[in-house]
Amino acid sequence: MRYPLPFHFDVSPNRSVLALDGGSWLFGEAQPLFTLTINGQTVDATGLKPLPMQSYQSAPDVQTEVYAFEGDGFRVEWELRRYAGMALVEARPLLTWLAPRPGILTRMDSLTLRLVSGAHTLFTYRGGWGNEFSPEVRPLAGDGVVMEADAGRSSKVFHPWFDLTHAASGEHLSGSIAWSANWEFTFRPHPAGGWQISAGLLAREFSHTLRTGERFEAPWMVLVLGRDLNEVSQQYARVGRAHWYTRTPFAAQLPIEWNHWWPYEDAEINEQVFLANVEEAAQLGVEVCTLDAGWFGPSDAGTFWEYYRGDWDRVNERRFPNGLRPLADRTHALGMRFGIWCEIEGLGEKAQLAVDHPDFVATRGEKRLGGVCFGNPAVQEWAYQTLRRLIVDVGADWIKLDYNLDFGLGCDRADHGHQPGDGLIAHARGFFATIERLRRDFPQVVLENCSSGGLRIDLLTLRHLDMTFLSDPDYPVHDLQIFWGASTMLAAERLLHWSFCEWRHDPPYPPQTFNPRDPALTRRQFDYYTRIGMLGAYGISQKLPLLPNWVRERYRQHHRIYREVVRRFIREADLYRLSPQPRRSLESSRANAGDGLCAFQYALPDGSAHLLFVFRLAGPASTTQVRPQDLNPTAHYRVEGLEGEFQAEFTGRQLMEQGLAFDHLLEEDSALLRLTRL
């Protein structure tokens, strides 16, 4: 894509414009901008007294505009951030209560806009365990669409993202709320014509009582315009890299990870098993080894991890008789980093923590929610000290922060410091405040996001944690589907997933059938599985000491290529999806409900080099041609396989118009090519 983009966004009272090359998305009249309900009265910018707009540079290449409005006993400041060269903005209202009497806030939408008429097409994703980034496409018609996340996790029900395609111009308008808990998007027909879209906190059973002088901030809502979905997603990624994301040096390297979980789970992990895998990992070019769940709780070989979440001060000495520090020390001695899993928000039903600290327990209607409440300052202090201990005493360089909880509408206890109607908001804010304190004290430690796989993936979480785990399952078609979807809102280097793993899971999960010792496994299949994992931040979860020699050798080769070539493109390049989103099927690891060919292109910003991943899935393919995008039509490009298996020269025009043929690929086959401008 060519930057800077033409972009026009004006929300002054007498002129409203939101446009790229085509017509405006907005009606030309004054826009609502936001929606609040205070003391039972619903208001937006059109019904309040406007004050002079202020504008200032809040960071390099970031311009902030503040639109202020006065109401009856309150002031609203609607902040709008613009990013130089991008057709991307983010906005949020800040409410200050000025009246001497309390104000009860029961709705706060960060963004409300009136769009022009038209049968625009709405593209969204559903979430769920093993069901992340399931696409839904529908016309915006009839009574409209309401999307709600009400499980307490941002992507449990829907992913907090949408994309509208303009009925007339074909341009795309995408939005994503930077919030990790409950939210809602509404797309409703406006009585006077067109559509009204609104996005903000889930209003159901939310309330917050404001005192004089108190300020309440809504989450940021991001809007992006693009001529196609690739242009939209590249702006999310570029702005994220420059302005939103964390900058932990080791995470930025995109280290290759080994994690113990799937082949061993908690039942088979112990000191001997972990250290044996660490020895092998060092030989394979792995750079961080992570001890997942199973290290804590009573000293019993049969301890089930889920029951004892919260008892992070108790090491299971039956499994780890020498404690955890020797694991970290040996991992470090072999030149790798040591990672550890911790669900700091979780509270198992048998955890001693609930007995020792009953005031930590999150409840609603006196029913336990399965976790501790970070709206309680005492929980924040306990959590900080717990995580600090894992870093200082155990030697952790990487913490995998899981979150296997549905907090629903949140904690309503009266003794935590939050109010009965805002416990979930207080929990989210308390959690991230704790994370930021940890970052200030230990800036070198990598903090990974996980939530039963990918059930808390959003732009707020990725402003605090270094990367997000995409999903628990990792069979090939699923891997491709979730990477395709997640990369529409996040940069590829923030998307961590493992290649096809060997699962111990009981009962068996039908698509997870990989066995690296299977005599029928071919090099072609193994390369296909591994290269899918290499699309983003990459890891493996295998029984390393039991790998056949030829599999070990292929891992070494793939890991060398990933370190020396691939991860530079993932960190720096623009990503293009060159084919439709693959569609998983739970029938088997091979079953594919979508097209049989999937391709991605990474393009360095200066256009000097590109990386092409091509995957041949099971089932029929609508085409075997792959056409790279945004090449220089008159320039010549050398096209070569990264293991010397192919080399040719083409012009940019030939590649974009005629494409490259991949009819030689068999099912479960792949190609990884570099295009270099000569």
PEJODA-V870318 format. One record per residue. N is the residue number from 1. RES is the residue in three letters. OMEGA is omega in whole degrees, -180 to 180 (* if undefined). NEAR is the number of other ideal C-beta (glycine too) atoms within 10 Angstrom. D_LAST is the distance of its C-alpha to the last C-alpha in whole Angstrom. Layout:
N_RES_OMEGA_NEAR_D_LAST ; N_RES_OMEGA_NEAR_D_LAST
//
This chain:
1_MET_-178_18_20 ; 2_ARG_180_7_20 ; 3_TYR_4_14_23 ; 4_PRO_180_10_25 ; 5_LEU_171_17_27 ; 6_PRO_-175_9_30 ; 7_PHE_180_19_33 ; 8_HIS_177_12_37 ; 9_PHE_-178_19_39 ; 10_ASP_179_14_43 ; 11_VAL_175_22_46 ; 12_SER_-172_12_48 ; 13_PRO_-174_12_52 ; 14_ASN_-176_8_52 ; 15_ARG_179_12_48 ; 16_SER_-179_20_46 ; 17_VAL_171_15_42 ; 18_LEU_-170_22_40 ; 19_ALA_166_19_37 ; 20_LEU_-179_21_33 ; 21_ASP_-174_12_32 ; 22_GLY_180_13_35 ; 23_GLY_-177_14_39 ; 24_SER_173_18_41 ; 25_TRP_-170_27_41 ; 26_LEU_164_20_45 ; 27_PHE_-173_19_48 ; 28_GLY_-177_13_48 ; 29_GLU_179_12_51 ; 30_ALA_-176_17_52 ; 31_GLN_178_22_50 ; 32_PRO_179_19_52 ; 33_LEU_-178_23_49 ; 34_PHE_176_29_51 ; 35_THR_178_22_54 ; 36_LEU_168_25_57 ; 37_THR_-177_17_60 ; 38_ILE_-178_22_63 ; 39_ASN_176_15_66 ; 40_GLY_-178_7_66 ; 41_GLN_179_10_64 ; 42_THR_-177_12_61 ; 43_VAL_170_19_59 ; 44_ASP_-173_21_56 ; 45_ALA_-176_21_55 ; 46_THR_-179_15_56 ; 47_GLY_-179_11_60 ; 48_LEU_-180_19_59 ; 49_LYS_-180_10_60 ; 50_PRO_174_14_57 ; 51_LEU_-179_14_56 ; 52_PRO_178_7_54 ; 53_MET_176_13_50 ; 54_GLN_-179_11_49 ; 55_SER_179_12_45 ; 56_TYR_177_9_43 ; 57_GLN_-175_10_40 ; 58_SER_177_12_41 ; 59_ALA_176_11_37 ; 60_PRO_180_8_34 ; 61_ASP_178_13_33 ; 62_VAL_177_16_36 ; 63_GLN_-179_15_38 ; 64_THR_175_15_42 ; 65_GLU_-179_18_44 ; 66_VAL_178_15_48 ; 67_TYR_-175_23_50 ; 68_ALA_-178_18_53 ; 69_PHE_178_21_56 ; 70_GLU_174_13_60 ; 71_GLY_-179_18_62 ; 72_ASP_178_13_66 ; 73_GLY_179_15_66 ; 74_PHE_175_21_62 ; 75_ARG_177_17_59 ; 76_VAL_173_24_55 ; 77_GLU_180_17_52 ; 78_TRP_-177_23_49 ; 79_GLU_177_19_46 ; 80_LEU_177_20_43 ; 81_ARG_176_19_39 ; 82_ARG_-179_19_36 ; 83_TYR_-173_20_33 ; 84_ALA_176_13_31 ; 85_GLY_-176_14_28 ; 86_MET_172_22_29 ; 87_ALA_-177_27_32 ; 88_LEU_175_24_33 ; 89_VAL_170_23_37 ; 90_GLU_-173_27_39 ; 91_ALA_174_23_43 ; 92_ARG_172_22_46 ; 93_PRO_172_26_50 ; 94_LEU_-176_16_52 ; 95_LEU_174_23_56 ; 96_THR_-179_15_59 ; 97_TRP_-174_21_62 ; 98_LEU_-174_15_65 ; 99_ALA_178_15_68 ; 100_PRO_178_8_71 ; 101_ARG_179_10_71 ; 102_PRO_174_12_68 ; 103_GLY_-178_22_66 ; 104_ILE_-179_14_65 ; 105_LEU_-179_23_61 ; 106_THR_175_17_60 ; 107_ARG_176_19_57 ; 108_MET_178_24_54 ; 109_ASP_-177_28_51 ; 110_SER_-175_28_48 ; 111_LEU_173_29_47 ; 112_THR_-178_23_49 ; 113_LEU_175_24_47 ; 114_ARG_-178_22_49 ; 115_LEU_178_21_46 ; 116_VAL_180_18_46 ; 117_SER_176_13_48 ; 118_GLY_178_17_46 ; 119_ALA_180_10_45 ; 120_HIS_-180_20_42 ; 121_THR_-178_17_41 ; 122_LEU_180_21_41 ; 123_PHE_-180_17_39 ; 124_THR_176_20_40 ; 125_TYR_166_26_40 ; 126_ARG_178_16_43 ; 127_GLY_-179_26_44 ; 128_GLY_-178_16_46 ; 129_TRP_-179_15_46 ; 130_GLY_-176_19_43 ; 131_ASN_-177_19_43 ; 132_GLU_175_27_40 ; 133_PHE_173_26_38 ; 134_SER_-171_19_40 ; 135_PRO_171_16_39 ; 136_GLU_-180_13_42 ; 137_VAL_-178_10_41 ; 138_ARG_174_11_44 ; 139_PRO_174_13_45 ; 140_LEU_-172_20_46 ; 141_ALA_176_13_50 ; 142_GLY_-179_8_53 ; 143_ASP_178_8_55 ; 144_GLY_-173_15_51 ; 145_VAL_172_19_50 ; 146_VAL_175_10_51 ; 147_MET_-179_21_48 ; 148_GLU_168_15_50 ; 149_ALA_-174_25_49 ; 150_ASP_-179_19_53 ; 151_ALA_-177_20_53 ; 152_GLY_178_28_52 ; 153_ARG_-167_26_48 ; 154_SER_-175_28_45 ; 155_SER_178_27_44 ; 156_LYS_-176_23_47 ; 157_VAL_172_18_48 ; 158_PHE_169_22_45 ; 159_HIS_-173_26_41 ; 160_PRO_-173_31_42 ; 161_TRP_172_27_39 ; 162_PHE_175_23_39 ; 163_ASP_175_22_37 ; 164_LEU_173_22_38 ; 165_THR_-176_21_37 ; 166_HIS_-176_20_38 ; 167_ALA_-176_14_41 ; 168_ALA_-173_12_40 ; 169_SER_-176_16_36 ; 170_GLY_177_11_35 ; 171_GLU_-178_21_33 ; 172_HIS_173_24_34 ; 173_LEU_-179_22_36 ; 174_SER_178_24_36 ; 175_GLY_177_21_38 ; 176_SER_180_26_39 ; 177_ILE_180_29_42 ; 178_ALA_-176_21_42 ; 179_TRP_-172_25_45 ; 180_SER_-176_32_45 ; 181_ALA_-174_25_49 ; 182_ASN_-177_27_50 ; 183_TRP_174_26_49 ; 184_GLU_171_21_49 ; 185_PHE_174_25_47 ; 186_THR_176_19_50 ; 187_PHE_-173_21_49 ; 188_ARG_172_14_52 ; 189_PRO_179_15_53 ; 190_HIS_-179_15_54 ; 191_PRO_-178_7_58 ; 192_ALA_179_9_57 ; 193_GLY_-180_10_54 ; 194_GLY_-177_16_50 ; 195_TRP_173_24_49 ; 196_GLN_176_21_50 ; 197_ILE_179_25_48 ; 198_SER_-177_21_49 ; 199_ALA_179_29_47 ; 200_GLY_178_26_49 ; 201_LEU_174_23_51 ; 202_LEU_-174_19_53 ; 203_ALA_-175_17_56 ; 204_ARG_179_12_59 ; 205_GLU_174_16_61 ; 206_PHE_170_21_59 ; 207_SER_176_14_61 ; 208_HIS_180_20_61 ; 209_THR_-177_14_64 ; 210_LEU_174_22_63 ; 211_ARG_-177_11_66 ; 212_THR_179_13_66 ; 213_GLY_-178_8_63 ; 214_GLU_-179_15_61 ; 215_ARG_179_11_57 ; 216_PHE_-177_18_55 ; 217_GLU_173_14_52 ; 218_ALA_176_25_50 ; 219_PRO_173_25_46 ; 220_TRP_173_21_43 ; 221_MET_-176_27_42 ; 222_VAL_173_27_38 ; 223_LEU_-179_21_37 ; 224_VAL_172_23_34 ; 225_LEU_176_27_33 ; 226_GLY_179_23_30 ; 227_ARG_172_17_29 ; 228_ASP_-175_16_28 ; 229_LEU_177_16_29 ; 230_ASN_179_21_25 ; 231_GLU_176_23_26 ; 232_VAL_-174_23_29 ; 233_SER_178_26_28 ; 234_GLN_177_25_25 ; 235_GLN_173_25_27 ; 236_TYR_-176_24_30 ; 237_ALA_-177_22_27 ; 238_ARG_179_19_26 ; 239_VAL_177_25_30 ; 240_GLY_-180_20_31 ; 241_ARG_-174_15_28 ; 242_ALA_-168_15_29 ; 243_HIS_-171_17_33 ; 244_TRP_-165_20_35 ; 245_TYR_174_23_34 ; 246_THR_-177_18_35 ; 247_ARG_177_9_33 ; 248_THR_-171_19_35 ; 249_PRO_-177_9_32 ; 250_PHE_177_16_33 ; 251_ALA_-179_24_32 ; 252_ALA_177_15_29 ; 253_GLN_-171_15_28 ; 254_LEU_-178_23_28 ; 255_PRO_176_21_31 ; 256_ILE_-174_24_31 ; 257_GLU_161_26_35 ; 258_TRP_178_23_38 ; 259_ASN_-172_25_41 ; 260_HIS_-156_27_44 ; 261_TRP_-164_21_45 ; 262_TRP_-179_22_45 ; 263_PRO_-177_22_46 ; 264_TYR_-171_21_49 ; 265_GLU_179_18_49 ; 266_ASP_-172_23_52 ; 267_ALA_-174_15_55 ; 268_GLU_-179_14_53 ; 269_ILE_175_23_51 ; 270_ASN_-176_19_53 ; 271_GLU_-178_19_52 ; 272_GLN_-179_11_52 ; 273_VAL_-178_16_50 ; 274_PHE_-177_24_47 ; 275_LEU_177_15_47 ; 276_ALA_178_15_47 ; 277_ASN_178_25_44 ; 278_VAL_179_23_42 ; 279_GLU_180_13_43 ; 280_GLU_-178_19_40 ; 281_ALA_180_24_38 ; 282_ALA_-180_19_37 ; 283_GLN_-177_12_36 ; 284_LEU_-179_20_34 ; 285_GLY_176_16_32 ; 286_VAL_-175_25_34 ; 287_GLU_175_19_34 ; 288_VAL_179_22_37 ; 289_CYS_-173_29_40 ; 290_THR_172_24_42 ; 291_LEU_-178_26_46 ; 292_ASP_-175_23_46 ; 293_ALA_178_24_50 ; 294_GLY_-176_23_53 ; 295_TRP_-171_27_53 ; 296_PHE_176_26_56 ; 297_GLY_-177_27_59 ; 298_PRO_-179_15_63 ; 299_SER_-177_13_62 ; 300_ASP_-179_11_63 ; 301_ALA_-179_11_60 ; 302_GLY_-179_8_61 ; 303_THR_179_21_60 ; 304_PHE_-170_15_58 ; 305_TRP_-172_21_55 ; 306_GLU_-176_15_56 ; 307_TYR_-169_14_60 ; 308_TYR_174_23_59 ; 309_ARG_-175_27_56 ; 310_GLY_-180_28_57 ; 311_ASP_-175_21_59 ; 312_TRP_178_24_56 ; 313_ASP_-178_12_59 ; 314_ARG_176_17_60 ; 315_VAL_177_19_58 ; 316_ASN_-173_23_59 ; 317_GLU_173_13_60 ; 318_ARG_178_14_61 ; 319_ARG_-176_23_57 ; 320_PHE_-173_22_56 ; 321_PRO_180_13_59 ; 322_ASN_-178_10_57 ; 323_GLY_-175_14_56 ; 324_LEU_-175_22_52 ; 325_ARG_178_14_52 ; 326_PRO_177_15_51 ; 327_LEU_179_23_48 ; 328_ALA_-178_23_46 ; 329_ASP_-180_12_47 ; 330_ARG_177_18_46 ; 331_THR_179_26_43 ; 332_HIS_-179_13_42 ; 333_ALA_179_10_43 ; 334_LEU_174_15_41 ; 335_GLY_-179_9_38 ; 336_MET_175_22_38 ; 337_ARG_-177_22_39 ; 338_PHE_178_22_42 ; 339_GLY_179_26_42 ; 340_ILE_180_25_45 ; 341_TRP_176_24_46 ; 342_CYS_174_21_49 ; 343_GLU_-170_23_50 ; 344_ILE_179_24_52 ; 345_GLU_-173_26_53 ; 346_GLY_178_22_54 ; 347_LEU_-179_23_58 ; 348_GLY_-175_21_59 ; 349_GLU_179_11_63 ; 350_LYS_-175_16_64 ; 351_ALA_177_23_63 ; 352_GLN_-179_15_65 ; 353_LEU_-178_22_63 ; 354_ALA_178_18_65 ; 355_VAL_-178_8_68 ; 356_ASP_-177_11_68 ; 357_HIS_-180_17_66 ; 358_PRO_179_9_67 ; 359_ASP_178_13_66 ; 360_PHE_-166_21_62 ; 361_VAL_174_22_63 ; 362_ALA_179_28_61 ; 363_THR_171_15_63 ; 364_ARG_-174_18_64 ; 365_GLY_180_6_68 ; 366_GLU_176_7_68 ; 367_LYS_180_9_66 ; 368_ARG_-179_13_64 ; 369_LEU_177_24_60 ; 370_GLY_-179_20_59 ; 371_GLY_173_26_57 ; 372_VAL_-176_32_58 ; 373_CYS_178_31_58 ; 374_PHE_169_27_56 ; 375_GLY_178_25_58 ; 376_ASN_-179_25_60 ; 377_PRO_179_14_59 ; 378_ALA_176_14_61 ; 379_VAL_178_26_58 ; 380_GLN_180_20_56 ; 381_GLU_178_12_57 ; 382_TRP_-179_20_58 ; 383_ALA_178_23_54 ; 384_TYR_-178_17_53 ; 385_GLN_178_11_55 ; 386_THR_-179_16_54 ; 387_LEU_176_25_50 ; 388_ARG_180_15_51 ; 389_ARG_178_13_53 ; 390_LEU_-180_19_50 ; 391_ILE_-172_18_48 ; 392_VAL_-174_11_50 ; 393_ASP_-178_12_53 ; 394_VAL_180_18_51 ; 395_GLY_-178_18_47 ; 396_ALA_174_26_45 ; 397_ASP_-172_22_41 ; 398_TRP_177_23_41 ; 399_ILE_176_24_43 ; 400_LYS_-176_24_43 ; 401_LEU_-178_22_45 ; 402_ASP_-178_23_46 ; 403_TYR_-175_22_48 ; 404_ASN_-171_19_50 ; 405_LEU_167_24_53 ; 406_ASP_180_15_54 ; 407_PHE_180_23_55 ; 408_GLY_-179_17_56 ; 409_LEU_170_19_57 ; 410_GLY_-179_26_58 ; 411_CYS_179_27_61 ; 412_ASP_178_21_64 ; 413_ARG_-178_19_66 ; 414_ALA_-174_9_68 ; 415_ASP_-179_8_67 ; 416_HIS_-177_26_64 ; 417_GLY_174_16_63 ; 418_HIS_180_25_62 ; 419_GLN_-178_16_63 ; 420_PRO_-176_16_64 ; 421_GLY_-178_18_62 ; 422_ASP_-176_21_59 ; 423_GLY_-179_29_59 ; 424_LEU_177_29_55 ; 425_ILE_179_23_54 ; 426_ALA_178_20_55 ; 427_HIS_-179_28_54 ; 428_ALA_-179_24_50 ; 429_ARG_178_18_51 ; 430_GLY_178_23_53 ; 431_PHE_-177_25_50 ; 432_PHE_174_17_47 ; 433_ALA_178_15_49 ; 434_THR_179_23_50 ; 435_ILE_-179_21_46 ; 436_GLU_175_12_46 ; 437_ARG_179_16_48 ; 438_LEU_180_19_47 ; 439_ARG_-180_17_44 ; 440_ARG_-176_8_45 ; 441_ASP_-177_13_47 ; 442_PHE_-174_17_44 ; 443_PRO_-178_11_41 ; 444_GLN_-174_12_39 ; 445_VAL_178_22_40 ; 446_VAL_178_24_38 ; 447_LEU_-177_20_40 ; 448_GLU_176_22_39 ; 449_ASN_174_24_41 ; 450_CYS_177_25_42 ; 451_SER_-172_25_45 ; 452_SER_-171_20_46 ; 453_GLY_-172_25_42 ; 454_GLY_-176_29_41 ; 455_LEU_171_27_44 ; 456_ARG_179_29_43 ; 457_ILE_-176_33_40 ; 458_ASP_-175_26_39 ; 459_LEU_174_26_38 ; 460_LEU_180_21_41 ; 461_THR_-178_24_41 ; 462_LEU_169_23_37 ; 463_ARG_-178_17_38 ; 464_HIS_-179_21_40 ; 465_LEU_-167_25_39 ; 466_ASP_-178_24_36 ; 467_MET_179_26_35 ; 468_THR_173_25_37 ; 469_PHE_-168_24_37 ; 470_LEU_-175_28_37 ; 471_SER_174_25_40 ; 472_ASP_177_23_42 ; 473_PRO_-178_25_41 ; 474_ASP_176_27_38 ; 475_TYR_-162_26_38 ; 476_PRO_-176_28_34 ; 477_VAL_177_25_35 ; 478_HIS_178_28_37 ; 479_ASP_-179_25_34 ; 480_LEU_-180_24_31 ; 481_GLN_-176_26_34 ; 482_ILE_177_28_34 ; 483_PHE_178_26_31 ; 484_TRP_-177_22_30 ; 485_GLY_-177_25_33 ; 486_ALA_-178_27_33 ; 487_SER_173_24_29 ; 488_THR_-179_25_30 ; 489_MET_-177_28_32 ; 490_LEU_177_26_31 ; 491_ALA_-172_27_28 ; 492_ALA_-178_23_27 ; 493_GLU_178_24_27 ; 494_ARG_-174_27_31 ; 495_LEU_-178_24_31 ; 496_LEU_171_23_33 ; 497_HIS_-178_27_34 ; 498_TRP_173_24_35 ; 499_SER_-175_24_33 ; 500_PHE_-173_28_36 ; 501_CYS_170_25_39 ; 502_GLU_-176_20_43 ; 503_TRP_172_22_45 ; 504_ARG_-165_16_49 ; 505_HIS_178_13_50 ; 506_ASP_5_8_53 ; 507_PRO_-179_5_54 ; 508_PRO_175_10_51 ; 509_TYR_-165_15_48 ; 510_PRO_-177_13_47 ; 511_PRO_-174_23_44 ; 512_GLN_-172_20_43 ; 513_THR_-172_15_44 ; 514_PHE_174_22_41 ; 515_ASN_-177_13_42 ; 516_PRO_179_23_40 ; 517_ARG_180_11_43 ; 518_ASP_-179_12_43 ; 519_PRO_179_6_43 ; 520_ALA_-180_6_42 ; 521_LEU_-180_16_39 ; 522_THR_176_12_35 ; 523_ARG_180_11_32 ; 524_ARG_180_15_31 ; 525_GLN_-178_20_33 ; 526_PHE_178_21_32 ; 527_ASP_178_19_29 ; 528_TYR_180_23_29 ; 529_TYR_-174_22_32 ; 530_THR_-179_22_30 ; 531_ARG_176_23_26 ; 532_ILE_177_26_28 ; 533_GLY_-176_24_30 ; 534_MET_179_21_26 ; 535_LEU_-179_23_25 ; 536_GLY_172_26_27 ; 537_ALA_-160_27_29 ; 538_TYR_175_25_30 ; 539_GLY_178_22_33 ; 540_ILE_176_26_36 ; 541_SER_-177_23_39 ; 542_GLN_170_27_41 ; 543_LYS_-171_21_43 ; 544_LEU_-179_25_41 ; 545_PRO_-177_11_44 ; 546_LEU_-179_14_44 ; 547_LEU_172_19_41 ; 548_PRO_-177_14_41 ; 549_ASN_-178_7_39 ; 550_TRP_176_12_36 ; 551_VAL_176_19_35 ; 552_ARG_-177_15_35 ; 553_GLU_177_13_33 ; 554_ARG_175_18_30 ; 555_TYR_180_25_31 ; 556_ARG_-179_13_30 ; 557_GLN_179_15_27 ; 558_HIS_-179_26_26 ; 559_HIS_175_20_27 ; 560_ARG_180_12_25 ; 561_ILE_179_17_22 ; 562_TYR_-179_20_23 ; 563_ARG_-170_16_24 ; 564_GLU_-174_10_21 ; 565_VAL_-163_14_18 ; 566_VAL_-169_24_20 ; 567_ARG_172_22_22 ; 568_ARG_179_15_19 ; 569_PHE_-180_21_18 ; 570_ILE_-178_22_22 ; 571_ARG_-166_16_23 ; 572_GLU_-165_15_20 ; 573_ALA_169_21_18 ; 574_ASP_-178_25_20 ; 575_LEU_175_23_21 ; 576_TYR_169_23_21 ; 577_ARG_-174_20_24 ; 578_LEU_-177_18_23 ; 579_SER_179_22_26 ; 580_PRO_179_13_30 ; 581_GLN_174_19_32 ; 582_PRO_-177_24_33 ; 583_ARG_-179_19_37 ; 584_ARG_168_25_39 ; 585_SER_-177_18_42 ; 586_LEU_-178_15_45 ; 587_GLU_-179_11_46 ; 588_SER_179_13_44 ; 589_SER_-178_24_40 ; 590_ARG_-172_17_39 ; 591_ALA_-173_17_40 ; 592_ASN_-180_24_38 ; 593_ALA_-179_13_39 ; 594_GLY_-179_21_36 ; 595_ASP_-176_17_33 ; 596_GLY_178_19_32 ; 597_LEU_180_24_28 ; 598_CYS_-177_28_27 ; 599_ALA_177_22_23 ; 600_PHE_178_21_22 ; 601_GLN_170_25_18 ; 602_TYR_-178_23_17 ; 603_ALA_175_24_15 ; 604_LEU_-174_15_14 ; 605_PRO_180_12_16 ; 606_ASP_177_8_13 ; 607_GLY_-174_15_11 ; 608_SER_-177_11_8 ; 609_ALA_-179_18_9 ; 610_HIS_176_25_12 ; 611_LEU_-175_21_15 ; 612_LEU_173_22_17 ; 613_PHE_179_23_21 ; 614_VAL_-178_22_23 ; 615_PHE_175_26_26 ; 616_ARG_-179_23_29 ; 617_LEU_173_26_32 ; 618_ALA_177_16_36 ; 619_GLY_-177_17_37 ; 620_PRO_177_9_35 ; 621_ALA_-179_19_32 ; 622_SER_177_11_32 ; 623_THR_172_15_28 ; 624_THR_179_16_26 ; 625_GLN_174_14_23 ; 626_VAL_-178_22_21 ; 627_ARG_175_16_19 ; 628_PRO_-177_22_16 ; 629_GLN_172_16_17 ; 630_ASP_170_16_16 ; 631_LEU_173_22_12 ; 632_ASN_-172_13_11 ; 633_PRO_-177_11_12 ; 634_THR_-179_8_11 ; 635_ALA_175_15_7 ; 636_HIS_-178_13_6 ; 637_TYR_170_22_6 ; 638_ARG_179_14_7 ; 639_VAL_-175_18_10 ; 640_GLU_171_16_13 ; 641_GLY_-175_12_16 ; 642_LEU_173_20_17 ; 643_GLU_175_11_20 ; 644_GLY_-174_7_18 ; 645_GLU_-177_10_20 ; 646_PHE_173_12_17 ; 647_GLN_179_11_14 ; 648_ALA_180_10_12 ; 649_GLU_-179_12_9 ; 650_PHE_169_19_10 ; 651_THR_177_16_10 ; 652_GLY_179_19_11 ; 653_ARG_178_13_14 ; 654_GLN_-178_15_15 ; 655_LEU_-177_22_14 ; 656_MET_-176_16_16 ; 657_GLU_-177_10_19 ; 658_GLN_178_12_19 ; 659_GLY_176_17_18 ; 660_LEU_-178_21_18 ; 661_ALA_178_11_21 ; 662_PHE_179_21_23 ; 663_ASP_178_10_27 ; 664_HIS_-178_9_27 ; 665_LEU_174_20_27 ; 666_LEU_175_10_31 ; 667_GLU_-173_15_33 ; 668_GLU_179_19_32 ; 669_ASP_-175_17_29 ; 670_SER_173_21_25 ; 671_ALA_177_22_22 ; 672_LEU_-172_20_19 ; 673_LEU_173_22_16 ; 674_ARG_176_19_12 ; 675_LEU_-178_22_9 ; 676_THR_178_13_6 ; 677_ARG_-177_16_4 ; 678_LEU_*_7_0
//
